Every structure is written in structure tokens, then in C-alpha cells.
Amino acid sequence: MVRWGWSVYSDVAMTSSGGEKTHAEVLLPEKAELDGRRITMLDDPVGYHVVKAVGGFLLASTTGHTEVFVSGGERNSHQGPPGGNPLELIVRAAETS
């Protein structure tokens, strides 16, 4: 299921600007329901791995680029100290011949 304005486990927002910048956000749902049906994602201690895999798949299949890095999805996805901030660095890879 790849489409704009989708609902996969919770909100997924994607924007693209001329193929240069792509941002996707995949979040765990706040409650264990999807379209009124119970899901076990929140009961699974490693459910965020599934969220990361689905996010990577959707991003790569939508943009056609497999060079994606998916971080987050955990209940505390910042993975830093309390009060710490995440840092994002986007670099253009040099083309090789």
C-alpha cells in the first residue's frame, strides 16, 4: 500500500521538493487500534523494528532511492539524554564511476 495521504499504524507524512529533500515520519500509534481493530504492535517489545522496516520500504519504494536511513520509531526515538536534542545531517553522496 503506497499512496499519498495513507494511514499505516498511525500518521505518515512525506514531503518531497524536486527530488532533493525527502522527509518521512512514521510513528507508533498511541493506542493499540488501527481503523477500529486491535493490533499487537504496542505489545511487541521490538515492534519499532517493524515500524522502521515499513518506513524504509515506503520511503525507498516511493522515491525510487534505496539509499535511505531510517531512525526512530521507538517510543522514545530521540535516543539521547533527557533534555537532549536529535541532530540530523544530510549529505549529498559523490557519484562514482
Biopython code that builds the backbone (N, CA, C, O; Angstrom):
import numpy as np
from Bio.PDB.StructureBuilder import StructureBuilder

atoms = [
    (1, "MET", "N", (0.838, -1.164, 0.000)),
    (1, "MET", "CA", (0.000, 0.000, 0.000)),
    (1, "MET", "C", (0.888, 1.234, 0.000)),
    (1, "MET", "O", (1.375, 1.641, 1.055)),
    (2, "VAL", "N", (1.102, 1.819, -1.133)),
    (2, "VAL", "CA", (1.893, 3.042, -1.237)),
    (2, "VAL", "C", (1.026, 4.089, -1.907)),
    (2, "VAL", "O", (0.664, 3.954, -3.076)),
    (3, "ARG", "N", (0.700, 5.118, -1.173)),
    (3, "ARG", "CA", (-0.111, 6.194, -1.732)),
    (3, "ARG", "C", (0.100, 7.437, -0.881)),
    (3, "ARG", "O", (0.584, 7.350, 0.247)),
    (4, "TRP", "N", (-0.253, 8.558, -1.407)),
    (4, "TRP", "CA", (-0.158, 9.798, -0.638)),
    (4, "TRP", "C", (-1.357, 9.883, 0.285)),
    (4, "TRP", "O", (-2.461, 9.494, -0.096)),
    (5, "GLY", "N", (-1.157, 10.385, 1.487)),
    (5, "GLY", "CA", (-2.244, 10.531, 2.446)),
    (5, "GLY", "C", (-2.653, 9.203, 3.046)),
    (5, "GLY", "O", (-3.826, 9.004, 3.365)),
    (6, "TRP", "N", (-1.713, 8.295, 3.205)),
    (6, "TRP", "CA", (-2.029, 6.972, 3.730)),
    (6, "TRP", "C", (-2.105, 6.970, 5.248)),
    (6, "TRP", "O", (-1.750, 7.955, 5.895)),
    (7, "SER", "N", (-2.558, 5.884, 5.804)),
    (7, "SER", "CA", (-2.547, 5.667, 7.246)),
    (7, "SER", "C", (-1.960, 4.289, 7.485)),
    (7, "SER", "O", (-2.610, 3.280, 7.211)),
    (8, "VAL", "N", (-0.744, 4.237, 7.989)),
    (8, "VAL", "CA", (-0.090, 2.970, 8.292)),
    (8, "VAL", "C", (0.289, 3.008, 9.761)),
    (8, "VAL", "O", (1.208, 3.736, 10.136)),
    (9, "TYR", "N", (-0.383, 2.255, 10.589)),
    (9, "TYR", "CA", (-0.194, 2.182, 12.030)),
    (9, "TYR", "C", (-0.448, 3.511, 12.723)),
    (9, "TYR", "O", (-0.918, 3.511, 13.861)),
    (10, "SER", "N", (-0.169, 4.612, 12.108)),
    (10, "SER", "CA", (-0.514, 5.944, 12.596)),
    (10, "SER", "C", (-0.194, 6.918, 11.481)),
    (10, "SER", "O", (-0.186, 6.536, 10.311)),
    (11, "ASP", "N", (0.068, 8.161, 11.820)),
    (11, "ASP", "CA", (0.280, 9.178, 10.788)),
    (11, "ASP", "C", (1.611, 8.982, 10.065)),
    (11, "ASP", "O", (2.641, 8.749, 10.698)),
    (12, "VAL", "N", (1.582, 9.077, 8.761)),
    (12, "VAL", "CA", (2.800, 9.066, 7.955)),
    (12, "VAL", "C", (2.735, 10.315, 7.096)),
    (12, "VAL", "O", (1.788, 10.500, 6.331)),
    (13, "ALA", "N", (3.734, 11.169, 7.219)),
    (13, "ALA", "CA", (3.752, 12.397, 6.421)),
    (13, "ALA", "C", (5.002, 12.387, 5.566)),
    (13, "ALA", "O", (6.095, 12.122, 6.066)),
    (14, "MET", "N", (4.855, 12.670, 4.292)),
    (14, "MET", "CA", (6.011, 12.690, 3.410)),
    (14, "MET", "C", (5.945, 13.929, 2.539)),
    (14, "MET", "O", (4.896, 14.251, 1.980)),
    (15, "THR", "N", (7.055, 14.615, 2.426)),
    (15, "THR", "CA", (7.138, 15.751, 1.523)),
    (15, "THR", "C", (8.364, 15.577, 0.660)),
    (15, "THR", "O", (9.355, 14.986, 1.089)),
    (16, "SER", "N", (8.303, 16.084, -0.544)),
    (16, "SER", "CA", (9.439, 15.997, -1.455)),
    (16, "SER", "C", (9.527, 17.296, -2.229)),
    (16, "SER", "O", (8.511, 17.849, -2.648)),
    (17, "SER", "N", (10.733, 17.776, -2.416)),
    (17, "SER", "CA", (10.946, 19.029, -3.129)),
    (17, "SER", "C", (11.945, 18.784, -4.244)),
    (17, "SER", "O", (13.150, 18.745, -3.996)),
    (18, "GLY", "N", (11.471, 18.620, -5.452)),
    (18, "GLY", "CA", (12.350, 18.452, -6.599)),
    (18, "GLY", "C", (13.267, 17.254, -6.514)),
    (18, "GLY", "O", (14.319, 17.247, -7.153)),
    (19, "GLY", "N", (12.912, 16.257, -5.759)),
    (19, "GLY", "CA", (13.757, 15.079, -5.634)),
    (19, "GLY", "C", (14.978, 15.297, -4.763)),
    (19, "GLY", "O", (15.783, 14.382, -4.589)),
    (20, "GLU", "N", (15.130, 16.496, -4.212)),
    (20, "GLU", "CA", (16.310, 16.792, -3.402)),
    (20, "GLU", "C", (16.097, 16.450, -1.934)),
    (20, "GLU", "O", (16.924, 15.768, -1.328)),
    (21, "LYS", "N", (14.999, 16.916, -1.362)),
    (21, "LYS", "CA", (14.759, 16.705, 0.061)),
    (21, "LYS", "C", (13.568, 15.776, 0.234)),
    (21, "LYS", "O", (12.521, 15.983, -0.379)),
    (22, "THR", "N", (13.719, 14.786, 1.037)),
    (22, "THR", "CA", (12.605, 13.898, 1.344)),
    (22, "THR", "C", (12.586, 13.671, 2.844)),
    (22, "THR", "O", (13.604, 13.329, 3.446)),
    (23, "HIS", "N", (11.439, 13.862, 3.429)),
    (23, "HIS", "CA", (11.289, 13.644, 4.867)),
    (23, "HIS", "C", (10.085, 12.743, 5.074)),
    (23, "HIS", "O", (9.012, 12.993, 4.524)),
    (24, "ALA", "N", (10.258, 11.713, 5.852)),
    (24, "ALA", "CA", (9.137, 10.830, 6.176)),
    (24, "ALA", "C", (9.120, 10.632, 7.676)),
    (24, "ALA", "O", (10.169, 10.542, 8.315)),
    (25, "GLU", "N", (7.940, 10.565, 8.228)),
    (25, "GLU", "CA", (7.804, 10.354, 9.662)),
    (25, "GLU", "C", (6.830, 9.211, 9.881)),
    (25, "GLU", "O", (5.675, 9.281, 9.459)),
    (26, "VAL", "N", (7.291, 8.170, 10.534)),
    (26, "VAL", "CA", (6.454, 7.015, 10.838)),
    (26, "VAL", "C", (6.420, 6.893, 12.351)),
    (26, "VAL", "O", (7.466, 6.796, 12.992)),
    (27, "LEU", "N", (5.239, 6.897, 12.918)),
    (27, "LEU", "CA", (5.093, 6.895, 14.367)),
    (27, "LEU", "C", (4.336, 5.666, 14.833)),
    (27, "LEU", "O", (3.459, 5.159, 14.133)),
    (28, "LEU", "N", (4.684, 5.190, 16.024)),
    (28, "LEU", "CA", (3.885, 4.145, 16.648)),
    (28, "LEU", "C", (2.549, 4.752, 17.059)),
    (28, "LEU", "O", (2.497, 5.915, 17.457)),
    (29, "PRO", "N", (1.479, 3.986, 16.970)),
    (29, "PRO", "CA", (0.179, 4.534, 17.366)),
    (29, "PRO", "C", (0.130, 4.772, 18.872)),
    (29, "PRO", "O", (0.833, 4.113, 19.638)),
    (30, "GLU", "N", (-0.703, 5.714, 19.285)),
    (30, "GLU", "CA", (-0.844, 5.989, 20.710)),
    (30, "GLU", "C", (-1.687, 4.933, 21.413)),
    (30, "GLU", "O", (-1.503, 4.679, 22.603)),
    (31, "LYS", "N", (-2.604, 4.323, 20.685)),
    (31, "LYS", "CA", (-3.385, 3.239, 21.272)),
    (31, "LYS", "C", (-3.316, 2.041, 20.335)),
    (31, "LYS", "O", (-3.007, 2.184, 19.152)),
    (32, "ALA", "N", (-3.600, 0.878, 20.861)),
    (32, "ALA", "CA", (-3.414, -0.369, 20.119)),
    (32, "ALA", "C", (-4.583, -0.667, 19.189)),
    (32, "ALA", "O", (-5.166, -1.750, 19.244)),
    (33, "GLU", "N", (-4.928, 0.302, 18.331)),
    (33, "GLU", "CA", (-6.001, 0.117, 17.361)),
    (33, "GLU", "C", (-5.610, 0.714, 16.026)),
    (33, "GLU", "O", (-4.907, 1.722, 15.962)),
    (34, "LEU", "N", (-6.066, 0.089, 14.977)),
    (34, "LEU", "CA", (-5.904, 0.614, 13.628)),
    (34, "LEU", "C", (-7.239, 0.439, 12.927)),
    (34, "LEU", "O", (-7.705, -0.686, 12.749)),
    (35, "ASP", "N", (-7.850, 1.530, 12.533)),
    (35, "ASP", "CA", (-9.170, 1.501, 11.900)),
    (35, "ASP", "C", (-10.182, 0.723, 12.742)),
    (35, "ASP", "O", (-10.987, -0.043, 12.213)),
    (36, "GLY", "N", (-10.128, 0.931, 14.072)),
    (36, "GLY", "CA", (-11.086, 0.302, 14.972)),
    (36, "GLY", "C", (-10.797, -1.142, 15.329)),
    (36, "GLY", "O", (-11.575, -1.764, 16.052)),
    (37, "ARG", "N", (-9.694, -1.689, 14.839)),
    (37, "ARG", "CA", (-9.345, -3.081, 15.150)),
    (37, "ARG", "C", (-8.088, -3.117, 16.004)),
    (37, "ARG", "O", (-7.185, -2.297, 15.833)),
    (38, "ARG", "N", (-8.037, -4.073, 16.923)),
    (38, "ARG", "CA", (-6.894, -4.200, 17.820)),
    (38, "ARG", "C", (-5.667, -4.672, 17.052)),
    (38, "ARG", "O", (-5.752, -5.555, 16.199)),
    (39, "ILE", "N", (-4.521, -4.065, 17.369)),
    (39, "ILE", "CA", (-3.248, -4.524, 16.820)),
    (39, "ILE", "C", (-2.314, -4.848, 17.983)),
    (39, "ILE", "O", (-2.518, -4.365, 19.097)),
    (40, "THR", "N", (-1.302, -5.655, 17.733)),
    (40, "THR", "CA", (-0.383, -6.071, 18.793)),
    (40, "THR", "C", (0.946, -5.331, 18.741)),
    (40, "THR", "O", (1.878, -5.692, 19.460)),
    (41, "MET", "N", (1.049, -4.318, 17.916)),
    (41, "MET", "CA", (2.299, -3.583, 17.749)),
    (41, "MET", "C", (2.849, -3.065, 19.079)),
    (41, "MET", "O", (4.051, -3.158, 19.325)),
    (42, "LEU", "N", (1.984, -2.521, 19.937)),
    (42, "LEU", "CA", (2.453, -1.946, 21.192)),
    (42, "LEU", "C", (2.802, -3.008, 22.222)),
    (42, "LEU", "O", (3.537, -2.724, 23.167)),
    (43, "ASP", "N", (2.290, -4.232, 22.060)),
    (43, "ASP", "CA", (2.622, -5.324, 22.975)),
    (43, "ASP", "C", (3.957, -5.966, 22.628)),
    (43, "ASP", "O", (4.545, -6.661, 23.456)),
    (44, "ASP", "N", (4.432, -5.744, 21.431)),
    (44, "ASP", "CA", (5.670, -6.355, 20.954)),
    (44, "ASP", "C", (6.853, -5.519, 21.418)),
    (44, "ASP", "O", (6.941, -4.340, 21.072)),
    (45, "PRO", "N", (7.778, -6.109, 22.203)),
    (45, "PRO", "CA", (8.902, -5.320, 22.717)),
    (45, "PRO", "C", (9.827, -4.789, 21.625)),
    (45, "PRO", "O", (10.571, -3.838, 21.867)),
    (46, "VAL", "N", (9.800, -5.368, 20.452)),
    (46, "VAL", "CA", (10.640, -4.874, 19.352)),
    (46, "VAL", "C", (9.780, -4.445, 18.162)),
    (46, "VAL", "O", (10.223, -4.498, 17.015)),
    (47, "GLY", "N", (8.566, -4.025, 18.441)),
    (47, "GLY", "CA", (7.659, -3.600, 17.379)),
    (47, "GLY", "C", (8.181, -2.426, 16.580)),
    (47, "GLY", "O", (7.838, -2.267, 15.409)),
    (48, "TYR", "N", (9.013, -1.599, 17.206)),
    (48, "TYR", "CA", (9.553, -0.449, 16.483)),
    (48, "TYR", "C", (10.443, -0.875, 15.327)),
    (48, "TYR", "O", (10.606, -0.120, 14.368)),
    (49, "HIS", "N", (11.028, -2.081, 15.397)),
    (49, "HIS", "CA", (11.817, -2.576, 14.262)),
    (49, "HIS", "C", (10.921, -2.745, 13.029)),
    (49, "HIS", "O", (11.328, -2.459, 11.903)),
    (50, "VAL", "N", (9.702, -3.212, 13.267)),
    (50, "VAL", "CA", (8.746, -3.362, 12.169)),
    (50, "VAL", "C", (8.406, -1.990, 11.597)),
    (50, "VAL", "O", (8.342, -1.821, 10.379)),
    (51, "VAL", "N", (8.188, -1.011, 12.474)),
    (51, "VAL", "CA", (7.871, 0.346, 12.029)),
    (51, "VAL", "C", (9.014, 0.904, 11.187)),
    (51, "VAL", "O", (8.774, 1.518, 10.148)),
    (52, "LYS", "N", (10.256, 0.695, 11.626)),
    (52, "LYS", "CA", (11.411, 1.182, 10.863)),
    (52, "LYS", "C", (11.497, 0.491, 9.502)),
    (52, "LYS", "O", (11.795, 1.135, 8.496)),
    (53, "ALA", "N", (11.238, -0.807, 9.470)),
    (53, "ALA", "CA", (11.302, -1.546, 8.207)),
    (53, "ALA", "C", (10.220, -1.070, 7.242)),
    (53, "ALA", "O", (10.490, -0.868, 6.058)),
    (54, "VAL", "N", (9.009, -0.893, 7.738)),
    (54, "VAL", "CA", (7.919, -0.407, 6.890)),
    (54, "VAL", "C", (8.225, 1.009, 6.406)),
    (54, "VAL", "O", (7.999, 1.332, 5.239)),
    (55, "GLY", "N", (8.735, 1.849, 7.296)),
    (55, "GLY", "CA", (9.094, 3.214, 6.909)),
    (55, "GLY", "C", (10.165, 3.237, 5.835)),
    (55, "GLY", "O", (10.064, 3.995, 4.871)),
    (56, "GLY", "N", (11.196, 2.408, 5.996)),
    (56, "GLY", "CA", (12.252, 2.332, 4.987)),
    (56, "GLY", "C", (11.734, 1.826, 3.659)),
    (56, "GLY", "O", (12.108, 2.338, 2.604)),
    (57, "PHE", "N", (10.871, 0.819, 3.706)),
    (57, "PHE", "CA", (10.280, 0.285, 2.480)),
    (57, "PHE", "C", (9.454, 1.344, 1.767)),
    (57, "PHE", "O", (9.599, 1.540, 0.560)),
    (58, "LEU", "N", (8.584, 2.030, 2.510)),
    (58, "LEU", "CA", (7.730, 3.047, 1.895)),
    (58, "LEU", "C", (8.551, 4.185, 1.308)),
    (58, "LEU", "O", (8.262, 4.657, 0.208)),
    (59, "LEU", "N", (9.567, 4.626, 2.029)),
    (59, "LEU", "CA", (10.401, 5.722, 1.542)),
    (59, "LEU", "C", (11.166, 5.316, 0.289)),
    (59, "LEU", "O", (11.188, 6.058, -0.693)),
    (60, "ALA", "N", (11.795, 4.138, 0.316)),
    (60, "ALA", "CA", (12.572, 3.677, -0.840)),
    (60, "ALA", "C", (11.676, 3.389, -2.043)),
    (60, "ALA", "O", (12.028, 3.739, -3.169)),
    (61, "SER", "N", (10.530, 2.760, -1.823)),
    (61, "SER", "CA", (9.668, 2.419, -2.957)),
    (61, "SER", "C", (8.981, 3.648, -3.542)),
    (61, "SER", "O", (8.697, 3.684, -4.739)),
    (62, "THR", "N", (8.713, 4.642, -2.724)),
    (62, "THR", "CA", (8.065, 5.854, -3.218)),
    (62, "THR", "C", (9.035, 6.749, -3.975)),
    (62, "THR", "O", (8.684, 7.309, -5.014)),
    (63, "THR", "N", (10.262, 6.887, -3.457)),
    (63, "THR", "CA", (11.237, 7.780, -4.091)),
    (63, "THR", "C", (12.067, 7.087, -5.151)),
    (63, "THR", "O", (12.641, 7.751, -6.015)),
    (64, "GLY", "N", (12.145, 5.753, -5.105)),
    (64, "GLY", "CA", (12.992, 5.029, -6.048)),
    (64, "GLY", "C", (14.451, 5.013, -5.641)),
    (64, "GLY", "O", (15.303, 4.571, -6.412)),
    (65, "HIS", "N", (14.755, 5.489, -4.438)),
    (65, "HIS", "CA", (16.128, 5.500, -3.934)),
    (65, "HIS", "C", (16.233, 4.559, -2.742)),
    (65, "HIS", "O", (15.444, 4.642, -1.801)),
    (66, "THR", "N", (17.208, 3.671, -2.792)),
    (66, "THR", "CA", (17.387, 2.746, -1.677)),
    (66, "THR", "C", (18.406, 3.253, -0.671)),
    (66, "THR", "O", (18.627, 2.613, 0.357)),
    (67, "GLU", "N", (19.030, 4.394, -0.947)),
    (67, "GLU", "CA", (19.989, 4.973, -0.009)),
    (67, "GLU", "C", (19.230, 5.793, 1.028)),
    (67, "GLU", "O", (19.269, 7.023, 1.007)),
    (68, "VAL", "N", (18.544, 5.111, 1.927)),
    (68, "VAL", "CA", (17.767, 5.798, 2.951)),
    (68, "VAL", "C", (18.255, 5.346, 4.319)),
    (68, "VAL", "O", (18.712, 4.216, 4.492)),
    (69, "PHE", "N", (18.152, 6.235, 5.270)),
    (69, "PHE", "CA", (18.470, 5.909, 6.656)),
    (69, "PHE", "C", (17.220, 6.181, 7.466)),
    (69, "PHE", "O", (16.693, 7.293, 7.447)),
    (70, "VAL", "N", (16.750, 5.183, 8.170)),
    (70, "VAL", "CA", (15.537, 5.325, 8.964)),
    (70, "VAL", "C", (15.925, 5.246, 10.425)),
    (70, "VAL", "O", (16.440, 4.230, 10.892)),
    (71, "SER", "N", (15.676, 6.313, 11.130)),
    (71, "SER", "CA", (15.966, 6.362, 12.557)),
    (71, "SER", "C", (14.672, 6.645, 13.287)),
    (71, "SER", "O", (13.811, 7.361, 12.776)),
    (72, "GLY", "N", (14.530, 6.099, 14.459)),
    (72, "GLY", "CA", (13.345, 6.384, 15.257)),
    (72, "GLY", "C", (12.337, 5.265, 15.191)),
    (72, "GLY", "O", (12.650, 4.145, 14.786)),
    (73, "GLY", "N", (11.119, 5.583, 15.597)),
    (73, "GLY", "CA", (10.065, 4.593, 15.666)),
    (73, "GLY", "C", (9.885, 4.054, 17.070)),
    (73, "GLY", "O", (8.814, 3.553, 17.414)),
    (74, "GLU", "N", (10.929, 4.154, 17.887)),
    (74, "GLU", "CA", (10.821, 3.688, 19.261)),
    (74, "GLU", "C", (9.902, 4.616, 20.039)),
    (74, "GLU", "O", (9.619, 5.733, 19.606)),
    (75, "ARG", "N", (9.443, 4.150, 21.177)),
    (75, "ARG", "CA", (8.578, 5.005, 21.990)),
    (75, "ARG", "C", (9.326, 6.262, 22.424)),
    (75, "ARG", "O", (8.720, 7.323, 22.570)),
    (76, "ASN", "N", (10.637, 6.150, 22.630)),
    (76, "ASN", "CA", (11.471, 7.323, 22.891)),
    (76, "ASN", "C", (12.527, 7.338, 21.802)),
    (76, "ASN", "O", (13.657, 6.901, 22.016)),
    (77, "SER", "N", (12.159, 7.840, 20.638)),
    (77, "SER", "CA", (13.027, 7.691, 19.475)),
    (77, "SER", "C", (14.186, 8.664, 19.432)),
    (77, "SER", "O", (15.035, 8.563, 18.547)),
    (78, "HIS", "N", (14.248, 9.601, 20.359)),
    (78, "HIS", "CA", (15.374, 10.529, 20.323)),
    (78, "HIS", "C", (16.668, 9.861, 20.751)),
    (78, "HIS", "O", (17.743, 10.321, 20.368)),
    (79, "GLN", "N", (16.602, 8.810, 21.518)),
    (79, "GLN", "CA", (17.755, 8.007, 21.925)),
    (79, "GLN", "C", (18.873, 8.866, 22.507)),
    (79, "GLN", "O", (20.050, 8.599, 22.263)),
    (80, "GLY", "N", (18.530, 9.852, 23.243)),
    (80, "GLY", "CA", (19.527, 10.721, 23.843)),
    (80, "GLY", "C", (19.194, 10.982, 25.295)),
    (80, "GLY", "O", (18.206, 10.466, 25.819)),
    (81, "PRO", "N", (20.017, 11.784, 25.943)),
    (81, "PRO", "CA", (19.771, 12.084, 27.351)),
    (81, "PRO", "C", (18.547, 12.984, 27.520)),
    (81, "PRO", "O", (18.159, 13.679, 26.580)),
    (82, "PRO", "N", (17.941, 12.980, 28.694)),
    (82, "PRO", "CA", (16.813, 13.881, 28.929)),
    (82, "PRO", "C", (17.227, 15.325, 28.634)),
    (82, "PRO", "O", (18.281, 15.781, 29.078)),
    (83, "GLY", "N", (16.396, 16.026, 27.891)),
    (83, "GLY", "CA", (16.706, 17.398, 27.521)),
    (83, "GLY", "C", (17.619, 17.504, 26.317)),
    (83, "GLY", "O", (17.884, 18.606, 25.837)),
    (84, "GLY", "N", (18.106, 16.370, 25.817)),
    (84, "GLY", "CA", (18.985, 16.377, 24.649)),
    (84, "GLY", "C", (18.180, 16.558, 23.376)),
    (84, "GLY", "O", (16.966, 16.351, 23.368)),
    (85, "ASN", "N", (18.841, 16.937, 22.321)),
    (85, "ASN", "CA", (18.177, 17.158, 21.040)),
    (85, "ASN", "C", (18.778, 16.272, 19.971)),
    (85, "ASN", "O", (19.985, 16.032, 19.970)),
    (86, "PRO", "N", (17.940, 15.775, 19.048)),
    (86, "PRO", "CA", (18.481, 14.994, 17.939)),
    (86, "PRO", "C", (19.179, 15.913, 16.942)),
    (86, "PRO", "O", (18.848, 17.095, 16.844)),
    (87, "LEU", "N", (20.127, 15.378, 16.215)),
    (87, "LEU", "CA", (20.844, 16.120, 15.185)),
    (87, "LEU", "C", (20.705, 15.366, 13.886)),
    (87, "LEU", "O", (20.906, 14.152, 13.840)),
    (88, "GLU", "N", (20.362, 16.073, 12.833)),
    (88, "GLU", "CA", (20.211, 15.446, 11.521)),
    (88, "GLU", "C", (21.211, 16.079, 10.577)),
    (88, "GLU", "O", (21.329, 17.303, 10.508)),
    (89, "LEU", "N", (21.925, 15.247, 9.857)),
    (89, "LEU", "CA", (22.895, 15.720, 8.881)),
    (89, "LEU", "C", (22.598, 15.034, 7.562)),
    (89, "LEU", "O", (22.581, 13.806, 7.483)),
    (90, "ILE", "N", (22.366, 15.820, 6.536)),
    (90, "ILE", "CA", (22.064, 15.272, 5.217)),
    (90, "ILE", "C", (23.186, 15.681, 4.283)),
    (90, "ILE", "O", (23.464, 16.869, 4.123)),
    (91, "VAL", "N", (23.828, 14.703, 3.669)),
    (91, "VAL", "CA", (24.964, 14.975, 2.798)),
    (91, "VAL", "C", (24.713, 14.354, 1.439)),
    (91, "VAL", "O", (24.166, 13.256, 1.339)),
    (92, "ARG", "N", (25.111, 15.054, 0.400)),
    (92, "ARG", "CA", (24.975, 14.518, -0.949)),
    (92, "ARG", "C", (26.153, 13.574, -1.193)),
    (92, "ARG", "O", (27.308, 13.968, -1.030)),
    (93, "ALA", "N", (25.867, 12.343, -1.578)),
    (93, "ALA", "CA", (26.917, 11.364, -1.863)),
    (93, "ALA", "C", (27.533, 11.667, -3.226)),
    (93, "ALA", "O", (26.826, 11.966, -4.189)),
    (94, "ALA", "N", (28.852, 11.586, -3.291)),
    (94, "ALA", "CA", (29.538, 11.817, -4.562)),
    (94, "ALA", "C", (29.268, 10.650, -5.497)),
    (94, "ALA", "O", (29.227, 9.495, -5.072)),
    (95, "GLU", "N", (29.085, 10.961, -6.770)),
    (95, "GLU", "CA", (28.850, 9.904, -7.749)),
    (95, "GLU", "C", (30.169, 9.220, -8.079)),
    (95, "GLU", "O", (31.202, 9.873, -8.231)),
    (96, "THR", "N", (30.120, 7.920, -8.186)),
    (96, "THR", "CA", (31.312, 7.156, -8.560)),
    (96, "THR", "C", (31.095, 6.555, -9.934)),
    (96, "THR", "O", (29.968, 6.266, -10.337)),
    (97, "SER", "N", (32.185, 6.377, -10.636)),
    (97, "SER", "CA", (32.042, 5.822, -11.991)),
    (97, "SER", "C", (32.441, 4.377, -12.041)),
    (97, "SER", "O", (32.382, 3.756, -13.102)),
]
sb = StructureBuilder()
sb.init_structure("model")
sb.init_model(0)
sb.init_chain("A")
sb.init_seg("    ")
for serial, (resi, resn, name, xyz) in enumerate(atoms, 1):
    if name == "N":
        sb.init_residue(resn, " ", resi, " ")
    sb.init_atom(name, np.array(xyz, "f"), 0.0, 1.0, " ", f" {name:<3s}", serial, name[0])
structure = sb.get_structure()
